[in-house]
Amino acid sequence: MPDLDYDPRYPVGKFAKPDPITPDLRVGAIADIADLPSELRNAVKGLDYEQLNSPYRDGGWTVRQLVHHIADSHMNAFIRVRLALTEDWPTIKPYDEKAWASLHDSTAPIEWSLELIEALHARWVMLLQSLNDTQWQRGFRHPENGPQTVELSTLVYAWHNREGVVTVSTMASIHLAQTDDEIARCFPVISQLRPALLAEEFVDRIRTQQSEGYQLAFLEHEDTVVCVAGFRLQTVLWSGRTLYVDDLITATDSRSQGHGEAMIQWLITFARNENCTTFSLDSGTHREQAHAFYFRQGLRITDFHFQLPLK
């Protein structure tokens, strides 16, 4: 069942303030901040030029912009902590994230921001590890969000770390199945949607469909295929060039984790890059949870699909 409260802007879920914030939570947050530079570098390692310049969700930033945003955001966070430690609850100045992401330097090589983040986080961690209990309770005032202690700010940015890495990692984890082995690895998931399929016939069936224009995309999580989409590009009289989804399924034990959302957004980006004017799919009338999920992605019911079995 898809997570109907899932928001593509927050792939690991919205931040929830723990109560109380314990020393162990602070230690864990510092560890997350220390780990981000290497995790982010690993996440972008496999991305090509097209992937870096593709939005990670429909209407969102490109992966390149996201990497530069993490650098921008964490520079601001580091400065806010330093202000909080040296002034009496200063009021900090927010910045316009969208406007910053649209500046020309957001097209720069991501290596520049990766190196900046590595140096920045080294100093940030060094500073946080030196704080005593009194310093953790110092803070700053945000004009919109109100007062925030250093310890709460640290937990917020540890969450921000995970959000950024998950977003980029997901983008790097979706591929088109090209080899027989990649196709075969998709069978356990797609068979949950198409139970009549036989494992021994699956690769040949897909190869036949590929010769007719079908493409098979899969999303990997922890080296396991967790979401599969079969689709084709076609031009039809009533809508022009379109990406039509034949099959879309997330493994039962991997739902409510944003994988289906990530695949939908990847497909929409693929369609835009192929100059499609529409994105469409059919869904069985009994799949009510899937319908709710599709509505959340902005899809709408526009037609009835009629079928006559011939055998």
Helices and strands as residue ranges (DSSP letters): H 23-44, H 49-52, H 63-86, H 97-101, G 104-107, H 110-128, H 133-136, E 139-142, E 146-149, H 150-172, E 174-176, H 180-193, H 199-211, E 214-221, E 224-236, E 240-250, G 252-254, H 259-273, E 278-281, H 288-296
